[in-house]
Amino acid sequence: MLRVFRQYYPVRNIFFVVGEGLFIFLSFFLASLILLGSESFVFDLWLFLKILFVTGVCQASLYYNDLYDLKITDSFKELGIRLLQALGIAAIVLAFVFVIFPQANIGRGIFVVSIGFIIVLVLSWRYCYSLVLTHGIFDQKIILLGSGELAKNIKDEINSKKDCGYTLSVMVPECANDIDFTEQNNPAVICKKNYEGLCELAKALGIQKIVVGFREKRHAFPTKELLKCRVEGIDVVDGNSFYEMLTGKLRVEDINPSWLIFSDGFQKSGMRRFLKRSIDLILSFLLLLSLSPVILLTTVLIKIDSKGSVFFSQERVGEKGRIYRIHKFRSMVADAEKISGPVWAQDNDGRVTRVGRIIRRLRIDEIPQLWNVLKGEMSFVGPRPEREFFVRQLEEKIPYYGERCSVKPGITGWAQVSYGYGASVEDAIEKLNYDLFYIKNMTTFMDLMIVLRTIKIVLFGKGVR
């Protein structure tokens, strides 16, 4: 496994993305070779740089069209449609770039010819990769100890993500009654008393990792057998740590304070805070300046569309529990909660105005929060700020909910790009799982990844209410 932006990815997956980029580069190279001749490639660094740029645009278009989400592109038909869409979008983007910077143009004929190579090479590459995933080639074999909710969630994650890089070879329950023999392809086995023979079983099956997901570790914990496995070179991992690595989130229902205390992360050095604040200041100022025409147009449209103030201000809970006023463009009718009181927004909420639906879909209503960022009350990336009314309720129902206030709230966040909008206690728990992962693993590079995923969500209007 390779750790990138504080998340773990199978090396095989990194190789797949890099390999696809090389094939796209090769497609443009071959098209240039055919149309320009081999003489054009003698020490022509500028041509190589142009091909590299075009390759980057094409691969970014593949990403923004969900071509790296294997759950979406699980059929050949869907893959083909999205690939053509991605190449079409890339062509439009490159056309604009070439108009502004003519010197970057690689030639219309080269792009057209290269599309044929891209389709053939990319589809062939992905077919070979699907065979690797289907047969579990290069997967790391694991044994999962336990049969509680944590163990079941780990099992479901592995089974649902064919590109997770793991194969569940054996699942050892805490007692024989936990085994569901009616389940198809059940990998469960029963070990002897005190899990005797666990190390021998692992060695016989070529197991590389044992994940410990017991409901209760104080009773019948196989210390001797796990120590023997560790000495024999088999990796032994706590279930919560493995779940975090596998999913990019925590499970507040399963973790205990001692795990949080002794786990890695939660590093908030002075230099990191200074860098984050500097980026917030520079970007918020530049964006407020550059988006001023959009701000002016939105102001006029809101005034024309409905009565009431252009801006909507509301108290939210910020860093260390401080109360501050968040600012947005008003997207609902004036005094929307006068009758209902504080409520979460719902799908097709009748309180949303005509202009409000548009600015919500495009996330334009969030632009005034740049002022909150400039003032230091918010950051670009962080847990979304919640109202004190809901915070007090959720703190009583959800463990560790108050830990969200250990960092500045953000305009966007890891929970927003990973889960979307929440309108219930269950949603709040799931978003907290992602927020705690962010707080635990936050870095500048992770912030950059969240911003890139936010752009994708804004472009396609996902998660709007």
C-alpha positions in Angstrom: 0.0 0.0 0.0 1.2 3.5 -0.9 0.2 6.5 1.3 -0.8 9.5 -0.7 -2.4 12.6 0.9 -2.7 10.7 4.2 -4.7 8.0 2.4 -3.6 4.5 1.5 -3.9 3.2 -2.1 -2.8 -0.1 -3.5 0.4 0.3 -5.5 -1.5 -1.6 -8.3 -4.1 1.3 -8.5 -1.4 3.9 -8.7 0.3 1.9 -11.4 -3.1 1.7 -13.3 -3.6 5.5 -13.3 0.0 6.2 -14.3 -0.1 3.5 -16.9 -3.2 5.0 -18.5 -1.5 8.4 -18.6 1.4 6.8 -20.4 -0.9 5.2 -23.0 -2.6 8.6 -23.6 0.8 10.2 -24.0 1.8 7.4 -26.4 -1.4 8.0 -28.4 -0.5 11.6 -29.1 3.2 10.7 -29.7 2.2 8.1 -32.3 -0.2 10.5 -34.0 2.5 13.2 -34.1 5.0 10.7 -35.5 2.6 9.7 -38.2 1.6 13.2 -39.3 4.8 15.1 -38.7 7.4 12.5 -39.4 10.3 11.2 -37.3 12.5 14.2 -38.2 10.2 16.4 -36.0 11.2 14.6 -32.8 14.9 15.3 -32.9 15.6 17.3 -29.7 12.1 18.8 -29.9 11.5 19.3 -26.2 8.7 21.8 -26.8 6.7 19.2 -28.7 7.1 16.7 -25.9 5.9 19.4 -23.4 2.8 20.2 -25.5 2.0 16.5 -25.6 2.5 16.2 -21.9 0.1 19.1 -21.3 -2.6 17.7 -23.6 -2.2 14.3 -21.8 -2.8 16.0 -18.5 -6.0 17.7 -19.7 -7.3 14.4 -21.1 -6.6 12.5 -17.9 -8.2 15.3 -15.8 -11.3 15.0 -18.0 -11.4 11.3 -17.4 -11.3 11.9 -13.7 -14.0 14.6 -13.8 -16.2 12.2 -15.8 -15.9 9.5 -13.1 -13.8 7.2 -15.2 -11.7 6.3 -12.2 -14.8 5.2 -10.2 -15.0 1.5 -11.0 -18.5 1.2 -9.5 -19.8 3.6 -12.2 -17.7 2.3 -15.1 -18.4 -1.4 -14.4 -19.9 -2.1 -17.8 -18.2 -1.8 -21.2 -21.1 0.3 -22.5 -20.9 2.9 -19.7 -17.1 3.0 -20.0 -17.3 3.7 -23.7 -19.9 6.4 -23.4 -18.0 8.2 -20.6 -14.7 7.9 -22.4 -16.2 9.6 -25.5 -17.7 12.3 -23.3 -14.4 12.9 -21.6 -12.5 13.2 -24.8 -15.2 15.6 -26.1 -14.8 17.8 -23.1 -11.1 17.7 -23.3 -11.3 18.8 -27.0 -13.5 21.8 -26.0 -11.1 22.8 -23.2 -8.1 22.5 -25.4 -9.8 24.5 -28.1 -10.2 27.4 -25.7 -6.6 27.0 -24.5 -5.2 27.0 -28.1 -7.2 30.1 -28.9 -5.6 32.0 -26.0 -2.2 30.4 -26.4 -1.7 29.4 -30.1 1.9 28.3 -29.4 0.5 25.4 -27.3 -1.4 23.9 -30.3 -0.3 20.4 -31.3 -2.4 20.5 -34.5 -6.0 19.6 -35.1 -5.1 16.5 -37.2 -2.9 15.1 -34.4 -5.7 15.3 -31.9 -8.2 13.6 -34.2 -5.8 10.8 -35.1 -4.8 10.4 -31.5 -8.4 9.8 -30.4 -8.5 6.5 -32.2 -5.3 5.4 -30.5 -6.6 6.5 -27.1 -9.9 4.6 -27.5 -8.0 1.4 -28.5 -5.2 1.6 -25.9 -7.3 2.8 -23.0 -10.1 0.2 -23.5 -7.4 -2.6 -23.9 -5.6 -1.4 -20.8 -8.8 -1.3 -18.7 -9.8 -4.7 -19.9 -6.5 -6.1 -18.7 -6.9 -4.3 -15.4 -10.4 -5.7 -15.0 -9.0 -9.2 -15.4 -6.4 -8.4 -12.7 -9.2 -7.2 -10.3 -11.5 -10.1 -11.1 -8.9 -12.7 -10.3 -7.5 -10.9 -7.3 -4.0 -10.7 -8.8 -1.6 -8.8 -6.5 -4.3 -8.7 -3.8 -3.0 -8.9 -0.2 -4.5 -11.8 1.6 -5.8 -11.1 5.1 -7.4 -12.9 8.1 -10.1 -11.0 9.9 -10.6 -11.8 13.6 -14.0 -10.9 15.1 -17.7 -10.9 14.2 -19.1 -7.6 15.6 -20.2 -4.5 13.6 -16.6 -3.4 12.9 -15.6 -6.8 11.5 -18.8 -6.9 9.4 -18.2 -3.4 8.0 -14.6 -4.3 7.1 -15.8 -7.4 5.4 -18.5 -5.5 3.4 -16.0 -2.8 2.4 -13.6 -5.4 1.0 -16.3 -7.3 -0.8 -17.8 -4.1 -2.3 -14.6 -2.6 -3.5 -12.9 -4.9 -6.0 -10.0 -2.4 -6.3 -9.3 -2.2 -2.5 -6.2 -4.4 -2.9 -7.3 -7.0 -0.3 -8.7 -10.5 -0.4 -10.5 -11.8 2.7 -9.2 -15.3 2.9 -10.4 -16.2 6.4 -12.8 -14.7 8.9 -12.4 -16.0 12.4 -15.4 -15.3 14.6 -15.4 -14.7 18.3 -17.7 -17.7 18.8 -19.2 -20.5 16.7 -22.7 -18.9 17.0 -21.5 -15.9 15.0 -21.1 -17.9 11.8 -23.9 -17.7 9.3 -23.6 -21.0 7.4 -26.4 -20.0 5.0 -24.3 -17.2 3.6 -22.7 -18.1 0.2 -18.9 -18.1 -0.1 -18.6 -17.7 3.7 -14.8 -17.5 4.5 -15.4 -18.1 8.2 -13.5 -20.8 10.1 -13.5 -21.9 13.7 -10.2 -21.9 15.6 -9.4 -24.0 18.6 -9.5 -22.7 22.1 -7.5 -19.4 22.5 -7.1 -19.4 18.7 -4.4 -22.1 18.8 -3.0 -22.8 15.4 -3.7 -19.3 14.0 -0.1 -18.7 13.0 0.2 -22.0 11.3 -3.1 -21.4 9.4 -1.8 -17.9 8.3 1.5 -19.3 7.1 -0.3 -22.2 5.2 -2.6 -19.8 3.4 0.2 -17.2 2.6 -1.5 -14.6 4.7 0.3 -11.2 4.9 -1.9 -9.3 7.3 -4.2 -10.1 10.3 -6.9 -7.6 11.1 -8.2 -7.6 14.7 -11.8 -6.5 14.9 -13.0 -8.0 18.2 -16.1 -6.6 19.9 -14.3 -6.9 23.3 -10.5 -7.2 23.6 -10.4 -7.7 27.4 -11.7 -11.2 27.2 -10.0 -14.2 25.4 -7.6 -11.9 23.5 -5.2 -14.2 21.6 -2.0 -12.4 22.7 0.2 -15.5 22.4 -0.9 -16.4 18.9 -0.8 -12.8 17.6 2.6 -12.3 19.0 3.8 -15.5 17.3 2.3 -14.2 14.0 4.0 -10.9 14.4 7.4 -12.5 15.1 6.9 -14.7 12.0 6.7 -11.5 9.9 2.9 -11.3 9.5 1.5 -7.8 10.0 -1.1 -7.5 12.8 -3.4 -4.4 12.5 -6.1 -3.0 14.8 -9.5 -3.1 13.2 -10.2 0.6 13.6 -6.8 1.5 12.0 -7.4 -0.8 9.1 -11.0 0.5 8.6 -9.6 4.1 8.5 -7.0 3.1 6.0 -9.5 1.2 3.9 -12.3 3.8 3.8 -10.9 7.3 4.5 -13.1 7.7 7.6 -13.4 6.6 11.2 -16.3 4.8 13.0 -17.2 6.8 16.1 -19.4 3.9 17.2 -16.4 1.6 17.5 -13.4 3.7 18.5 -12.6 4.4 22.1 -10.6 7.3 23.6 -7.5 5.2 24.1 -7.3 4.5 20.3 -7.6 8.2 19.5 -5.0 9.1 22.1 -2.3 6.6 20.9 -3.0 6.7 17.1 -1.0 8.7 14.7 -2.2 12.1 13.5 -3.8 15.2 15.0 -0.6 17.2 14.3 -1.2 20.9 14.2 2.3 22.5 14.1 2.7 26.3 14.0 4.2 26.1 10.5 1.2 24.1 9.2 -1.2 26.6 10.8 0.7 29.6 9.3 0.7 28.0 5.8 -3.0 27.2 6.0 -3.8 30.7 7.1 -1.6 32.3 4.5 -3.3 30.4 1.7 -6.7 31.3 3.1 -5.9 35.0 3.1 -4.4 35.1 -0.4 -7.1 33.0 -2.1 -10.1 34.6 -0.3 -8.8 38.1 -1.3 -8.1 37.1 -5.0 -11.4 35.2 -5.3 -13.5 38.1 -3.9 -11.8 40.4 -6.3 -12.2 38.1 -9.4 -15.8 37.1 -8.6 -17.0 40.6 -8.0 -19.0 40.6 -11.3 -20.7 37.3 -10.2 -21.5 38.9 -6.8 -23.0 42.0 -8.4 -25.1 39.9 -10.9 -26.3 37.6 -8.1 -27.3 40.6 -5.9 -29.4 42.0 -8.7 -31.1 38.7 -9.5 -32.0 38.0 -5.9 -33.5 41.5 -5.5 -35.6 41.0 -8.6 -36.8 37.5 -7.8 -38.0 37.8 -4.2 -38.5 40.2 -1.3 -36.0 40.4 1.5 -32.3 40.9 2.1 -29.8 39.9 -0.5 -27.6 38.2 2.1 -28.5 35.6 4.7 -26.6 35.7 8.0 -26.8 33.1 10.7 -24.9 32.2 13.9 -22.7 29.1 13.6 -20.3 27.3 16.0 -16.7 27.9 15.0 -13.3 26.8 16.2 -13.1 26.1 20.0 -16.9 26.5 20.2 -16.8 30.3 19.4 -20.0 31.7 17.9 -19.7 33.7 14.7 -22.0 34.9 12.0 -21.8 33.0 8.6 -22.8 34.9 5.4 -24.4 33.5 2.3 -26.5 34.8 -0.6 -30.1 34.3 0.4 -31.5 31.3 -1.5 -34.8 30.8 0.5 -37.8 33.0 1.1 -37.3 35.6 3.8 -37.9 34.4 7.3 -38.0 30.8 6.1 -37.8 29.3 9.6 -40.3 31.8 11.3 -42.9 29.1 11.5 -41.0 25.8 11.4 -38.1 26.8 13.6 -34.6 25.4 13.0 -34.7 22.5 10.5 -32.4 20.9 8.0 -32.9 21.6 4.4 -34.7 18.8 2.5 -34.8 17.6 -1.1 -36.9 19.9 -3.3 -37.4 22.2 -0.3 -40.4 24.5 -1.0 -38.7 27.4 0.8 -36.0 27.7 -1.9 -36.6 30.6 -4.4 -36.2 30.3 -8.2 -32.9 32.1 -8.2 -32.0 30.2 -5.0 -32.2 26.9 -6.8 -29.7 28.1 -9.5 -27.2 29.6 -7.1 -27.4 26.5 -4.8 -26.7 24.2 -7.7 -23.7 26.3 -8.8 -22.7 26.9 -5.1 -22.7 30.6 -5.8 -24.6 31.1 -2.5 -21.4 30.1 -0.6 -19.3 32.9 -2.1 -20.0 35.5 0.7 -18.3 33.0 3.1 -15.0 34.1 1.5 -15.4 37.2 3.8 -15.6 34.8 6.8 -12.4 33.2 5.5 -10.7 36.6 5.1 -11.7 37.5 8.7 -10.2 34.3 10.0 -13.5 32.8 11.2 -13.4 30.1 8.6 -10.9 28.3 6.4 -11.3 27.0 2.8 -11.2 23.4 3.9 -12.6 22.1 7.2 -15.7 20.6 8.8 -18.8 22.5 7.8 -20.0 24.8 10.5 -23.2 23.8 12.2 -25.8 25.8 14.2 -25.6 25.8 17.9 -29.1 24.5 18.2 -28.1 21.3 16.3 -24.6 21.1 17.9 -26.0 20.9 21.4 -28.4 18.1 20.3 -25.8 16.1 18.4 -23.2 16.4 21.2 -25.6 14.5 23.5 -26.3 11.8 20.9 -23.0 11.3 19.1 -19.6 10.5 20.8 -16.7 12.8 19.9 -19.0 15.3 18.0 -17.5 18.2 19.9 -14.0 17.4 18.5 -15.1 18.9 15.2 -14.6 22.3 16.8 -10.9 21.7 17.3 -10.2 23.2 13.9 -11.7 26.1 11.9 -14.8 25.3 9.9 -14.5 25.3 6.2 -16.4 26.3 3.0 -15.8 22.7 1.8 -14.5 19.6 3.6 -13.7 16.0 3.5 -17.2 15.0 4.6 -18.8 17.2 1.9 -16.8 15.7 -1.0 -17.1 12.1 0.4 -20.7 12.0 1.6 -22.7 15.0 0.7 -25.5 16.8 2.4 -26.8 15.4 5.7 -30.3 16.0 7.1 -30.6 13.5 10.0 -28.7 12.3 13.1 -27.6 9.2 11.0 -26.1 11.5 8.4 -24.4 13.6 11.1 -22.7 10.5 12.4 -21.5 9.5 9.0 -20.2 13.0 8.3 -18.5 13.0 11.7 -16.7 9.8 10.7 -15.2 11.7 7.7 -14.6 15.0 9.7 -12.6 13.1 12.3 -10.5 11.5 9.6 -9.7 14.9 8.2 -8.9 16.5 11.6 -6.6 13.5 12.3 -4.8 13.5 8.9 -5.1 17.1 7.7 -2.3 18.4 5.4 -1.9 21.0 2.8 -1.9 18.4 0.0 -5.1 16.8 1.4 -6.7 20.3 1.3 -5.7 20.5 -2.3 -7.3 17.2 -3.1 -10.5 18.2 -1.4 -10.6 21.5 -3.4 -10.2 19.5 -6.7 -13.0 17.1 -5.7 -15.1 20.1 -4.7 -14.7 21.6 -8.2 -15.9 18.3 -9.6 -19.0 18.4 -7.4 -19.7 22.0 -8.4 -19.4 21.3 -12.1 -21.9 18.3 -11.9 -24.2 19.7 -9.2 -24.0 16.7 -6.9 -25.5 16.8 -3.4 -27.5 20.0 -3.9 -30.6 20.6 -1.7 
